[in-house]
């Protein structure tokens, strides 16, 4: 009983504790325990209140218990810190069995409560459309097949809609903005229009661009929303419930080969590099850019242009590393592996940037 990990569940499964609370048996034992462990007094008070409430509920359960009121009372009891502890009167023989079953139900009810709280934070595709239809008549496309579906909008934007995905959009865009609504995944190749930003509403996020290509994955039952940028730049925001105007809160600005991930439970938005960063534009017909006897820093500078990813290194240190290599039409990481082996260094991703760690060349 001196275990620091002692919790309410341990007490509720302890015969001696239940008997003490209900019948005042083993009083000396538990009073001594309280004196020896004053820091556990509050824990015992909470557990005692639960035992008493369940005992009263059992006595009143003729023929059934009002479970909603019971769990409300138990939850209130567990959270209370003010009422003094008072041992109670005798109970019934089957009380422990009832107590165990009731505690199991309480745990399950708490899980349902948490799920309901999470669901209330989430914005659904249906809710977005209900709000949007106040101003616009929308057309909906659903891809229920196994192949990608291509959707062309009036401004020339082409959207490749993934399997089990839905897209809603107006036949004619407004003069000041272009809005579409997504559930699922899609690749967007947006026509440039500096006077009308293009906004994609997907779950709790808004992705805002002027003209670029990117992918959004936002299924209604998934825990994350992800935005992968292929070309150009986009802004990703968390939207209020439910407001389909330009979000006022600050979000992330994503560049090529970067992705933003919004966790729908924690409501956190973070930025990383995509799993396989590729050249922004295909490398020449030779499929590689060749370097002969040049500083490693020169190679890294060219790679920044090819992939649109910032590469941080100690320029003074690595300027003495003279190498001959090539940048191939492959993943950024494949090329970095070759160069870092050549200069005896390593690399890691920090805040969607590459940081080179090397001792230099002498």
N, C-alpha and C positions, 0 to 999 in steps of 0.2 A: 504493500500500500504506500510505500515511500517513493515509488517510481515517479520520476518527474513527468513521464508521459501520461500519467493518469488523466482520463477524460470522462465526460458525462456518460458515454456509452459503457465504459468499464463499470461505473457505479450502477447503472440501470440493469446490468447483468449480474450484480453481486447480491446474493441472497441475504447476507448479513445486513447490508445497507438498506435493502427494501424492508426487512423486518424491523430495523431500528426506526425507520421513518413511520411505518404504519402501526407498529405495536410497541415501540420503545424498548425492544429487546436489544441486548448487546450495547446498551447505552454507554457503559463505562469504556468499552473498546473504542467507540466512535468519538466520545468526548475527549479521550486521550489522544486520538489521532488528530483532532482539530487543534488541541494545544501544541502538539509536536509539529504540526504543519499548518501554521496560520495562513500561509499563502494559498491553501486549498479550501479555505472556508467558503469563499464565494462560489467555487465549483460545486461544493456540497449543497449549498443553498439552491442553486439552479436545478441540480439533479433532484433534490427533494421536492421542489415545486412541480416538476414534471410528474413525479410519482404520485403526488397528491391529486393533481388535476386528472390524471388517468384513472386513479382510484374513484374519484367522485363521478367521472364520466361512466365508469363501469356500473356504479350503483344506480345511476339515473337511466341506464340503458334498458328501458322496458317500454316497447320491445326492441328499440333500436337507438343508436346514438346519432345525434346531429353532428356529423363529422366536420362540416365546415366550421361550426362554432368551436368544436373541440380543438382543431388544429390552430385556429386563430388564437385560442387561449393558451395553448402550449407554446406557440411561437412567441407570444407576448411574454410568457413566463421565462422562456430561455433567454430573452433579451434584457429582462429586468435586472437592475443592479441595486435597487434601493430597499425592497421589502425585507425585513428580518426573517431568519429561518426559525420555524416552529415545528417540532415533530408532531405527527398526527395520530389519529385514532386507528383501531384495528381494521383490517381489510378482509377480503374474501380469499378462499383457498386457490381459486384459479387466476388470481390477480397477475402472477408473474407471466403466465401464458398470454394473457391479454396484453400485458405491458410490452412483451417482445413483438407481438403482432402489430400493436399500435405504433411502436417505434419504427418498424419496417415501413408501415404505411406513411408515417411522417416523413421519412427519408425520401420515399417515392414522390410524395406530394411536393417536397422542397425541390426535387429535380424538375417536376412539371412547372413549378413556379418560376424557376430559373430560365427554363426554355421559353416560357411566355414573355418574360422580361426581354430576352434576346430578340424574339420575334417582333416585339413592339419597336425595337430600334431599327428594324430593317424596312427598306423601301422596296415594294414589289413593282414588277412591270405593269400589272393591272392598275395599281394606284397612279403610276406615272401617266398612263394613257387616260385615265379618268380626269386627271387634272388638265392634261394637254388638250383634250377635246373641247374644252371651254372656248378656246380660240381657234383651233384648227380642225378640219376634217382630215382624218388620217387614213392612209392606206397601209394594210398590214401584209407582210410576206412571211410565210412559215416554210421552213425547210424540213420536211418530214422524210426526205429520201436519204440515201447513203452517200450521195455526191454533193459537193459544194454548189450553192446556188448563186448566180450573179444577179445583182440588182443595180439598175442604172437610174440615177436621179436626174431631175430636170436640169441641174447645173453642170452635169457631166461627171459628177462623182460616181465611182464604181465601188460597190460593196459586195464582197464575197462572203455569203452567209453560210456558216457551218451547219453541220447536222444537228437536228433537234433545237434549232435556234429560231428566234422571231425578231422581225424588224418592223417598226412602224414609222411612217414619215408622211409629211403633207404632200399633196400633189403639186402645190406651188409654195415655195418658201416665202417667208416674210421679207420685207425690204431690208431689215436691219440684222437679221440672223438666220441661220439654217439649223434646224433642230431635228434630230432623229432619236428613236428610242429602241434599245436593244435588250433582249433577253437571250443569253447564250454566247456564242462566239462569232466574230466576223473580222475580216480584214478590210480596212478602209483605204481607198486611194482617192483623196479629196482634191477636188479642183480648187485651185487658188482663187481667192476672192478677198482682197484685203479690206473690203468694206462690209463684208458679211461673215463673221466668224461661224465656223461649223461646230455644233455642240452635239455630243453623244451622251445621252442619259442612260446609265446602266446601273441598276440597283441603287446604291447610295453614292455613286460617283458621277461627276461630269467631266468629260474630256473635251477640251476646247482647242481648236486649231484654225489656222487660216488656209492652209493647203499643205498636205503632207501625206505620208502613208504609215499606217500603224495597225495593230491588232488589239482587239479587246476581248477578254474572256470574262463573262459575268453571268453564269447560270444562277437561277433563282435559289437553288438549294445548296450552292457551294459556299464555303466559308470565306473565300477571297474573291476580289475583283482584280484582274491584272491588265495592264496596258503595256504593250511592247511597241516601241517606236522603230520604224524601218528607215524613214527619211524625214528630214525637217525637224520640227520641234512641236511638242504639245504641252498643254498645262492640264494637270489632273487635280480635281478638287473633290472634297467631301461636300455633298449638298445637304441642306436642311430638309426636314420632313414637312411637307413635300413642297419644294420650291424649284421651279424649272427655269427661273431667270438666271442670269449670270451669278454664280456663287460669289459671295463677298469674302469668304474665308480664304486664307492663303493656302495654296496647295504645293504641288511639285511641278517643276519644269523638267521635262524629259527630252533628251537628245537622242540621236541615232544609237542603236545598240543598247539603250537603257530601257528599263521597265519599272513601272510603279505598281506596287502591290498594296491593296487596301484590305485589311482584315476586318470583316464585318462584325466580329465580336468585340475586339478591343478598340475598333474604330481608329486604328493607326494606319498611316500611309507612309510607306518607305520606298526608297529608290535603290536599285541594283543594276548591274549589267545583265543582259540576257544570257541564257545558258551557252549559246554559241554565237558570239559577236562576229558578223561577217562584213566584208568590205561594203562600204556605202554604195559604191558603183563598181561593176566588174573591172578587175584589173586587166590591162592590155591583152592583146591577142596571144602574147607569149605566156600569159598566165602567171607572170612573176615580175617583180621589180628587182633588178640586180644591183648590188653594191660591191665595189672592189676597194679594199684597203681604206675604209672610212671610219671615223669615230662612231662608237655605238650610239652616241647621242643623236647623230644624224639619222640613223636608222629608226630610232624611236620617234623622232620628229616626223618622219615620213609616215610611220604607222599611225600616228595621231590623225593625219589627214585621210588615210585610207579607211580607217574604221570609225572616225569621229569620236574616239575615246581618248581622254587625257591620260598621258603617261608621265608620272612623276619620278624623277631620279636626281641623283647628285651629278649635275652637269660637269662640274670641275673634276670630279673623281673619274667619271666614265669617259671623259673626252680623251683620256690616254689609252682607252681600250680600242685598238684598231682592228676591225674585223672585215671579212669578206662573207657576204651572205645574200639572201634574197627574201623578198616578201611574196609569198605565194597566195593564190586566190583561195585561201582556206580560212578557218577560224582564227581569230586573233590569238587565242590561247595556243594553237599549234605553232604559230610563228614565234610567239614569246618563248615557248619551250626551247626552240632551237637556239635563239639568241642568248637566252640566259645560260644554257649549257656552255655556250662558246665563251662567255665572259665570267663564268663561275658564279653566277648570281641566281636569285629567286625573285618571284613576284607574288603579289597578293592584291585582291580587290578591296578598296576602302571607299565607301560613299560613291559607288559607280565610277571610280577611277582606278587605274593600275599604278601601283607603287613598286618600283624596282629596288631590290635590296642586293647590293654587290659591294665588294671591297675595293674594286678598281683594279687597274693594271699598272705595273711598274716596270 
